[in-house]
Amino acid sequence: MNYGPLDVGSESAPNRIRIGTVGSPETVEGTVRWLETCRQEIPAKESNQPNLFPRFPGFSTDHGFRSTLVIEGQLQRSVPGKVFDEIAKLNDNNKIVEEAVRIIHEEFKVLVESGKTDVLVCAVPPQLVALMDPDTRPRPASPTAAVLNFHDLLKARCMGLRKPVQLILPGTFDPTQARKQKIRGVVRPLQDAATRAWNFHTALYYKAGGRPWRLIRDARKVSTCFVGISFYRSLDRSAVLTSVAQVFDERGDGLVVRGGTATWSNEDRTSHLSEADSFTLLRDALRRYRQEHSTWPARVVVHKTSKYSPDELKGLQRAQKEVALELMDCISMSREASTRLFRHGRYPVLRGTFWSLDDNEHFLSTRGSVDFYQTYPGQYVPKPLVFRGAQLEETPRVVARELLALTKMNWNDTQFDGADPITITAARRVGDILKYIGPDDAFEPRYSFYM
């Protein structure tokens, strides 16, 4: 708000972002009208917690992001509403999704071939909003078929266009339609106007190649690379589990590295990699980091939402040794806490509260009361993040500070009290989309294509 984005004034900053928009005539018009409105200041929501709902300063070269959107008629393509009406009549969810994605993709392709777009925006027609709600979708014809997701399949299909995609729902620019927004089975209350503008334009700026903010780095500390290891199930619902690594540097640049097949362990009922696959995944992640930065990191921090098996740890240590990496922390985390912390009064413990239960188990309140907000901005009693170190070079307190900082690196949401570090948040988004991408399909390693 006061100083602009991290890269303000640099040659790499996206000072002009060309938007290619596809949707129905009504949603394209509504999106364009709303984006034009967002060039000017949007007042803050009236609240007893003004810091929780800041005003949006406007997206222009003089305020906020110090950038402007290029919105031109030749970068907009409308599909008649009756086309989506006909698609919605199909009595098979997967056919509806596949046909809708095909139509939007073809229109995006025309815009990309013009060579004048930086980010593609899908102004989702009202007929397709229901495709994001599993409770209202007609089941596939085959009872064993996976239920396709419009959002995830569209992003997967558009990888070959080499342009990030952003979706905007009708409720964003037309609050009267907000009651229809139920995403992934959860009703999402409409945010206030200024917050909607903040979240949309922050994501847009990042997808255009900008860097809104970064982790604070102590010059006395070594350069660190954060790697999140996760697993996702294949689309055919078989027992095959595929590993993926999300690699983030201190500036928040995210890279995605696909790994090998994981196996399910009945002993601890979670997924694990073999020693060879664990070695290959981290080695490839570090090589990808080196390609991007022309140097190896001095330290790598590996995050995982399950415990490390002995074979996984051996594989990671082999990769560490191969690239002569001196420092590596291997951390597992979960929300399954056997102990909870409470404080006197009406509000939960403060965000950032840290407590070591013993030498190996540590609690961190990534959600909680926030003094700057003067409230707890949540609806339920928050669960702490429990983390354990399978291998630690730094102290648990330093690790906790890093985890807390990484919760602020999600550029889909500007509210800074995220529950999970970006390495874990990204894991869910990446896996949901990667399952639609075959081994020979176009694949983008940049995280901005998945958020």
VEXDREN-2710 file (C-alpha; in Angstrom, 1 decimal):
% VEXDREN-2710
k/r/px/py/pz
1/MET/0.0/0.0/0.0
2/ASN/2.7/2.5/1.0
3/TYR/5.8/1.4/-0.9
4/GLY/4.6/-0.7/-3.8
5/PRO/5.6/-4.3/-4.6
6/LEU/9.0/-5.8/-4.0
7/ASP/10.2/-5.3/-7.6
8/VAL/8.9/-1.8/-8.1
9/GLY/11.2/0.2/-10.3
10/SER/13.0/-2.8/-11.6
11/GLU/13.1/-3.7/-15.3
12/SER/11.6/-7.1/-14.6
13/ALA/8.5/-5.6/-13.0
14/PRO/5.3/-6.0/-15.1
15/ASN/4.4/-2.3/-15.5
16/ARG/1.7/-3.1/-18.2
17/ILE/-0.2/-6.4/-17.9
18/ARG/-2.2/-7.4/-21.0
19/ILE/-5.3/-9.3/-20.0
20/GLY/-6.9/-11.8/-22.4
21/THR/-10.5/-12.5/-21.3
22/VAL/-12.9/-15.3/-22.3
23/GLY/-16.4/-15.9/-21.1
24/SER/-20.0/-15.3/-22.0
25/PRO/-21.0/-11.8/-23.2
26/GLU/-22.4/-11.0/-19.7
27/THR/-19.4/-12.2/-17.7
28/VAL/-16.8/-10.6/-20.0
29/GLU/-18.6/-7.3/-19.8
30/GLY/-18.9/-7.6/-16.0
31/THR/-15.3/-8.5/-15.6
32/VAL/-14.1/-5.6/-17.7
33/ARG/-16.4/-3.2/-15.9
34/TRP/-15.1/-4.4/-12.6
35/LEU/-11.4/-4.2/-13.6
36/GLU/-12.0/-0.7/-14.8
37/THR/-13.5/0.2/-11.4
38/CYS/-10.5/-1.3/-9.6
39/ARG/-8.2/1.2/-11.3
40/GLN/-9.5/3.7/-8.7
41/GLU/-9.6/3.4/-4.9
42/ILE/-12.1/1.0/-3.4
43/PRO/-13.1/2.2/0.2
44/ALA/-12.5/-0.1/3.1
45/LYS/-15.4/-2.1/4.7
46/GLU/-16.8/-0.4/7.7
47/SER/-15.6/-2.4/10.7
48/ASN/-14.5/-2.2/14.3
49/GLN/-11.2/-3.9/13.0
50/PRO/-10.1/-1.5/10.2
51/ASN/-6.7/-3.2/9.8
52/LEU/-8.5/-6.4/8.9
53/PHE/-10.3/-4.8/6.0
54/PRO/-7.9/-2.2/4.4
55/ARG/-9.0/-0.1/1.5
56/PHE/-7.8/-1.0/-2.0
57/PRO/-5.6/1.9/-3.3
58/GLY/-6.4/1.2/-7.0
59/PHE/-4.4/-0.7/-9.6
60/SER/-2.6/2.0/-11.4
61/THR/1.0/3.2/-12.1
62/ASP/0.6/5.8/-9.3
63/HIS/-0.7/3.6/-6.5
64/GLY/-0.5/0.2/-5.0
65/PHE/1.3/-2.2/-7.5
66/ARG/2.5/0.7/-9.7
67/SER/1.3/-1.2/-12.7
68/THR/-1.7/-0.9/-15.1
69/LEU/-3.9/-3.4/-16.9
70/VAL/-4.2/-3.3/-20.7
71/ILE/-7.9/-4.1/-21.4
72/GLU/-8.7/-4.0/-25.1
73/GLY/-11.6/-5.3/-27.1
74/GLN/-9.3/-7.3/-29.3
75/LEU/-8.2/-9.2/-26.2
76/GLN/-11.7/-10.3/-25.3
77/ARG/-13.7/-13.2/-26.8
78/SER/-17.3/-13.9/-25.9
79/VAL/-19.0/-17.3/-26.3
80/PRO/-22.8/-17.0/-26.7
81/GLY/-24.7/-17.9/-23.5
82/LYS/-26.8/-20.4/-25.3
83/VAL/-23.7/-22.5/-26.0
84/PHE/-23.2/-23.0/-22.3
85/ASP/-26.9/-23.5/-21.8
86/GLU/-26.7/-26.5/-24.2
87/ILE/-23.6/-27.9/-22.5
88/ALA/-25.3/-27.7/-19.1
89/LYS/-28.2/-29.9/-20.4
90/LEU/-25.8/-32.8/-20.8
91/ASN/-26.6/-35.4/-18.2
92/ASP/-23.0/-36.4/-17.5
93/ASN/-20.7/-34.2/-15.4
94/ASN/-17.5/-35.3/-17.2
95/LYS/-18.9/-34.5/-20.7
96/ILE/-20.1/-31.1/-19.5
97/VAL/-16.7/-30.3/-18.0
98/GLU/-14.7/-31.6/-21.0
99/GLU/-16.8/-29.7/-23.5
100/ALA/-16.7/-26.5/-21.5
101/VAL/-12.9/-26.7/-21.1
102/ARG/-12.5/-27.4/-24.8
103/ILE/-14.5/-24.3/-25.7
104/ILE/-12.7/-22.0/-23.3
105/HIS/-9.3/-23.5/-24.3
106/GLU/-10.0/-22.9/-28.0
107/GLU/-10.8/-19.2/-27.4
108/PHE/-7.7/-18.8/-25.2
109/LYS/-5.6/-20.3/-28.0
110/VAL/-6.8/-17.6/-30.4
111/LEU/-5.8/-14.9/-27.9
112/VAL/-2.4/-16.4/-27.3
113/GLU/-1.7/-16.7/-31.0
114/SER/-2.2/-13.0/-31.3
115/GLY/1.0/-12.6/-29.1
116/LYS/-0.5/-9.8/-27.0
117/THR/-1.5/-11.5/-23.7
118/ASP/0.3/-11.9/-20.4
119/VAL/-2.4/-13.5/-18.3
120/LEU/-5.5/-15.4/-19.5
121/VAL/-8.7/-14.7/-17.5
122/CYS/-11.7/-17.0/-17.6
123/ALA/-14.8/-15.0/-16.8
124/VAL/-16.8/-18.1/-15.7
125/PRO/-20.3/-18.1/-17.1
126/PRO/-23.0/-18.7/-14.5
127/GLN/-23.9/-22.0/-16.1
128/LEU/-20.4/-23.4/-15.3
129/VAL/-20.2/-22.2/-11.7
130/ALA/-22.0/-25.3/-10.6
131/LEU/-19.2/-27.4/-12.1
132/MET/-17.1/-26.3/-9.2
133/ASP/-19.6/-27.7/-6.7
134/PRO/-19.5/-31.5/-6.4
135/ASP/-22.9/-31.6/-4.7
136/THR/-24.8/-30.2/-7.7
137/ARG/-23.0/-31.9/-10.6
138/PRO/-24.6/-34.8/-12.5
139/ARG/-22.6/-38.0/-12.0
140/PRO/-20.5/-39.4/-14.8
141/ALA/-22.1/-42.1/-16.9
142/SER/-19.7/-44.7/-15.5
143/PRO/-20.0/-45.3/-11.8
144/THR/-16.2/-45.9/-11.5
145/ALA/-15.2/-42.8/-13.4
146/ALA/-13.5/-39.9/-11.6
147/VAL/-15.5/-36.7/-11.3
148/LEU/-13.7/-34.1/-13.4
149/ASN/-13.2/-30.6/-12.0
150/PHE/-13.6/-27.7/-14.3
151/HIS/-11.1/-25.4/-12.6
152/ASP/-8.3/-28.0/-12.4
153/LEU/-8.9/-29.5/-15.9
154/LEU/-8.9/-26.0/-17.5
155/LYS/-5.6/-25.1/-15.9
156/ALA/-4.1/-28.5/-17.0
157/ARG/-5.2/-28.2/-20.6
158/CYS/-3.9/-24.6/-20.9
159/MET/-0.3/-25.5/-19.8
160/GLY/0.6/-25.9/-23.5
161/LEU/-0.4/-22.2/-24.1
162/ARG/2.4/-21.1/-21.8
163/LYS/0.3/-18.4/-20.2
164/PRO/-1.0/-18.5/-16.6
165/VAL/-4.8/-18.7/-16.2
166/GLN/-6.9/-16.9/-13.7
167/LEU/-10.6/-17.6/-13.1
168/ILE/-13.1/-15.0/-11.9
169/LEU/-16.5/-16.0/-10.7
170/PRO/-19.7/-13.9/-11.4
171/GLY/-20.0/-13.1/-7.7
172/THR/-16.7/-11.2/-7.8
173/PHE/-18.1/-8.4/-9.9
174/ASP/-21.8/-9.0/-9.2
175/PRO/-22.5/-9.6/-5.5
176/THR/-26.1/-10.7/-6.3
177/GLN/-24.7/-14.0/-7.7
178/ALA/-22.5/-14.7/-4.7
179/ARG/-25.0/-17.0/-3.0
180/LYS/-24.4/-19.5/-5.9
181/GLN/-20.7/-19.8/-5.1
182/LYS/-19.9/-23.1/-3.5
183/ILE/-16.4/-24.3/-4.3
184/ARG/-15.2/-27.8/-3.5
185/GLY/-18.3/-28.4/-1.4
186/VAL/-17.7/-25.4/0.8
187/VAL/-19.9/-22.3/0.7
188/ARG/-17.6/-19.4/0.4
189/PRO/-19.0/-16.2/1.9
190/LEU/-18.5/-13.2/-0.4
191/GLN/-15.5/-11.0/0.7
192/ASP/-15.9/-7.2/0.9
193/ALA/-15.2/-5.3/-2.3
194/ALA/-11.7/-4.0/-1.3
195/THR/-10.6/-7.5/-0.2
196/ARG/-11.8/-9.0/-3.5
197/ALA/-9.8/-6.4/-5.4
198/TRP/-6.7/-7.1/-3.3
199/ASN/-6.8/-10.8/-3.7
200/PHE/-7.5/-10.8/-7.5
201/HIS/-4.9/-8.2/-8.4
202/THR/-2.2/-9.7/-6.2
203/ALA/-2.6/-13.1/-7.9
204/LEU/-2.7/-11.4/-11.3
205/TYR/0.5/-9.4/-10.6
206/TYR/2.4/-12.6/-9.6
207/LYS/1.1/-14.5/-12.6
208/ALA/2.3/-11.7/-14.8
209/GLY/5.9/-12.2/-13.5
210/GLY/5.8/-9.7/-10.6
211/ARG/7.0/-10.2/-7.1
212/PRO/4.6/-8.6/-4.5
213/TRP/6.8/-9.2/-1.4
214/ARG/9.4/-11.6/-0.1
215/LEU/10.6/-13.2/3.1
216/ILE/12.7/-11.0/5.3
217/ARG/16.3/-12.3/5.0
218/ASP/19.0/-11.8/7.6
219/ALA/22.2/-11.0/5.7
220/ARG/24.1/-13.0/8.3
221/LYS/22.1/-16.2/7.3
222/VAL/22.9/-18.5/4.4
223/SER/20.6/-18.7/1.4
224/THR/17.9/-21.2/1.9
225/CYS/15.7/-23.3/-0.5
226/PHE/12.4/-24.6/0.8
227/VAL/11.1/-27.9/-0.7
228/GLY/7.7/-29.4/0.0
229/ILE/7.2/-33.1/-0.8
230/SER/3.7/-34.3/-1.3
231/PHE/1.7/-37.0/-3.1
232/TYR/-1.4/-37.2/-5.3
233/ARG/-3.5/-40.0/-6.5
234/SER/-3.9/-40.6/-10.2
235/LEU/-7.1/-39.7/-12.0
236/ASP/-8.1/-43.3/-12.6
237/ARG/-8.3/-43.7/-8.8
238/SER/-5.8/-46.6/-8.9
239/ALA/-3.5/-47.2/-6.0
240/VAL/-0.7/-45.4/-7.9
241/LEU/0.6/-42.4/-5.9
242/THR/2.9/-39.9/-7.6
243/SER/5.3/-37.7/-5.7
244/VAL/5.9/-34.0/-6.4
245/ALA/8.2/-31.4/-5.0
246/GLN/7.4/-27.7/-4.6
247/VAL/10.6/-25.6/-4.5
248/PHE/10.5/-22.1/-3.2
249/ASP/13.2/-19.6/-2.7
250/GLU/13.2/-16.6/-0.3
251/ARG/11.7/-14.4/-2.9
252/GLY/8.7/-16.7/-3.3
253/ASP/9.6/-18.0/-6.7
254/GLY/7.9/-21.4/-7.0
255/LEU/9.0/-24.3/-9.1
256/VAL/7.3/-27.7/-9.5
257/VAL/9.3/-30.9/-9.9
258/ARG/7.5/-34.2/-10.7
259/GLY/8.9/-37.4/-9.0
260/GLY/8.4/-41.1/-9.0
261/THR/5.7/-43.5/-7.7
262/ALA/5.1/-43.7/-4.0
263/THR/3.8/-46.7/-2.1
264/TRP/1.2/-46.9/0.6
265/SER/2.3/-48.1/4.0
266/ASN/-0.2/-50.1/6.1
267/GLU/2.1/-49.6/9.1
268/ASP/1.5/-45.9/9.5
269/ARG/-1.2/-45.5/6.8
270/THR/0.5/-42.9/4.7
271/SER/2.5/-42.7/1.5
272/HIS/6.3/-43.1/1.3
273/LEU/9.1/-43.0/-1.3
274/SER/11.8/-45.6/-1.8
275/GLU/15.4/-44.5/-1.0
276/ALA/16.1/-44.2/-4.8
277/ASP/13.0/-42.2/-5.6
278/SER/13.5/-39.9/-2.6
279/PHE/17.1/-39.3/-3.7
280/THR/16.0/-38.6/-7.3
281/LEU/13.2/-36.2/-6.3
282/LEU/15.4/-34.0/-4.1
283/ARG/18.3/-34.1/-6.5
284/ASP/16.1/-33.0/-9.3
285/ALA/14.6/-30.3/-7.2
286/LEU/18.0/-28.9/-6.3
287/ARG/19.2/-29.1/-9.9
288/ARG/16.1/-27.1/-11.0
289/TYR/16.9/-24.5/-8.3
290/ARG/20.5/-24.3/-9.7
291/GLN/19.2/-23.8/-13.2
292/GLU/17.0/-21.0/-12.1
293/HIS/19.5/-19.2/-9.8
294/SER/22.9/-20.3/-11.3
295/THR/24.0/-21.4/-7.9
296/TRP/23.3/-24.1/-5.3
297/PRO/21.5/-23.1/-2.1
298/ALA/23.6/-23.2/1.0
299/ARG/20.8/-24.8/3.0
300/VAL/17.7/-26.8/2.1
301/VAL/14.6/-27.2/4.2
302/VAL/12.4/-30.2/3.3
303/HIS/8.7/-30.1/4.4
304/LYS/6.4/-33.1/4.5
305/THR/2.9/-33.7/6.0
306/SER/3.9/-37.2/7.1
307/LYS/6.7/-38.8/9.0
308/TYR/9.9/-39.7/7.1
309/SER/10.6/-43.3/6.7
310/PRO/14.2/-44.5/7.2
311/ASP/14.5/-45.1/3.4
312/GLU/13.2/-41.6/2.6
313/LEU/15.7/-40.0/5.0
314/LYS/18.6/-42.0/3.5
315/GLY/17.6/-40.9/0.0
316/LEU/17.4/-37.2/1.0
317/GLN/20.8/-37.5/2.7
318/ARG/22.3/-39.0/-0.4
319/ALA/21.0/-36.1/-2.5
320/GLN/22.5/-33.7/0.1
321/LYS/25.8/-35.4/-0.2
322/GLU/25.9/-35.5/-4.0
323/VAL/25.5/-31.7/-4.4
324/ALA/27.8/-31.1/-1.4
325/LEU/25.0/-29.3/0.5
326/GLU/26.2/-28.6/4.0
327/LEU/22.9/-27.9/5.8
328/MET/19.6/-29.7/5.5
329/ASP/16.5/-29.7/7.8
330/CYS/13.9/-32.4/7.3
331/ILE/10.6/-31.5/9.0
332/SER/7.3/-33.3/9.1
333/MET/4.1/-31.5/10.2
334/SER/0.5/-32.2/10.9
335/ARG/-2.7/-30.8/12.6
336/GLU/-3.1/-33.9/14.7
337/ALA/-2.2/-32.4/18.1
338/SER/-2.6/-34.4/21.3
339/THR/-2.4/-31.2/23.3
340/ARG/-4.1/-27.8/22.9
341/LEU/-3.3/-24.4/24.2
342/PHE/-5.9/-22.0/25.6
343/ARG/-5.7/-18.5/27.1
344/HIS/-8.0/-16.6/29.5
345/GLY/-10.6/-14.5/27.8
346/ARG/-12.8/-14.9/24.7
347/TYR/-10.1/-15.2/22.0
348/PRO/-7.6/-18.0/21.1
349/VAL/-3.9/-17.9/21.7
350/LEU/-1.9/-15.3/19.7
351/ARG/-0.8/-16.3/16.2
352/GLY/2.9/-17.1/16.4
353/THR/2.7/-18.7/19.8
354/PHE/5.4/-21.4/20.0
355/TRP/5.7/-24.2/22.5
356/SER/8.1/-27.2/22.6
357/LEU/6.3/-30.2/24.1
358/ASP/9.6/-32.1/24.2
359/ASP/12.9/-32.2/22.3
360/ASN/11.2/-33.5/19.2
361/GLU/7.6/-32.3/19.1
362/HIS/6.8/-28.6/18.8
363/PHE/3.6/-26.6/18.5
364/LEU/3.1/-23.4/16.4
365/SER/-0.1/-21.4/16.3
366/THR/-0.2/-20.3/12.6
367/ARG/-3.8/-19.3/13.2
368/GLY/-4.9/-17.4/16.2
369/SER/-5.6/-13.9/17.6
370/VAL/-3.8/-11.2/15.8
371/ASP/-2.9/-8.0/17.7
372/PHE/-2.7/-6.0/14.4
373/TYR/-6.3/-7.1/13.6
374/GLN/-7.5/-6.7/17.2
375/THR/-9.4/-9.9/16.9
376/TYR/-9.2/-13.6/15.8
377/PRO/-10.3/-13.6/12.1
378/GLY/-11.6/-17.1/12.1
379/GLN/-14.8/-19.0/12.9
380/TYR/-13.6/-22.0/14.8
381/VAL/-11.1/-22.8/17.5
382/PRO/-7.8/-23.0/15.6
383/LYS/-5.6/-26.1/15.7
384/PRO/-1.9/-25.7/16.1
385/LEU/0.6/-26.8/13.5
386/VAL/2.6/-29.6/15.0
387/PHE/6.1/-30.1/13.6
388/ARG/8.9/-32.6/14.2
389/GLY/12.5/-32.7/13.0
390/ALA/13.7/-35.9/11.4
391/GLN/17.0/-34.0/10.8
392/LEU/17.6/-30.5/12.2
393/GLU/20.6/-28.2/11.7
394/GLU/18.7/-25.1/13.0
395/THR/16.9/-24.8/16.3
396/PRO/13.2/-25.5/16.5
397/ARG/12.5/-21.8/17.2
398/VAL/14.3/-20.8/14.0
399/VAL/12.3/-23.4/12.1
400/ALA/9.1/-22.1/13.7
401/ARG/9.9/-18.5/12.5
402/GLU/10.4/-19.8/9.0
403/LEU/7.2/-21.7/9.0
404/LEU/5.3/-18.7/10.2
405/ALA/6.8/-16.5/7.5
406/LEU/6.0/-19.0/4.8
407/THR/2.3/-18.8/5.7
408/LYS/2.4/-15.3/4.3
409/MET/3.7/-16.4/0.8
410/ASN/0.3/-17.4/-0.6
411/TRP/-0.4/-14.8/-3.3
412/ASN/-4.0/-16.1/-3.8
413/ASP/-4.9/-14.4/-0.5
414/THR/-3.5/-11.2/1.0
415/GLN/-4.7/-11.9/4.5
416/PHE/-1.4/-12.6/6.2
417/ASP/-2.5/-15.2/8.7
418/GLY/-2.5/-18.3/6.5
419/ALA/-2.8/-21.6/8.3
420/ASP/-0.1/-23.6/6.4
421/PRO/3.3/-22.7/4.9
422/ILE/3.3/-22.2/1.1
423/THR/5.2/-25.4/0.6
424/ILE/2.1/-27.3/2.0
425/THR/-0.5/-25.0/0.5
426/ALA/1.0/-25.5/-2.9
427/ALA/1.0/-29.2/-2.6
428/ARG/-2.8/-29.4/-2.6
429/ARG/-3.1/-27.1/-5.7
430/VAL/-0.3/-28.7/-7.7
431/GLY/-1.5/-32.3/-7.1
432/ASP/-5.1/-31.4/-8.1
433/ILE/-4.0/-30.2/-11.4
434/LEU/-1.1/-32.5/-12.2
435/LYS/-3.3/-35.6/-12.1
436/TYR/-4.9/-34.3/-15.3
437/ILE/-1.5/-34.0/-17.1
438/GLY/0.0/-37.1/-18.7
439/PRO/3.7/-37.9/-18.9
440/ASP/3.9/-36.6/-22.5
441/ASP/1.6/-33.6/-22.0
442/ALA/2.9/-30.0/-21.8
443/PHE/4.1/-29.3/-18.3
444/GLU/4.9/-25.9/-16.7
445/PRO/7.3/-25.9/-13.8
446/ARG/6.3/-22.5/-12.5
447/TYR/3.9/-22.4/-9.5
448/SER/2.0/-19.4/-10.9
449/PHE/0.4/-21.9/-13.4
450/TYR/-1.2/-23.8/-10.6
451/MET/-2.5/-21.2/-8.2
END
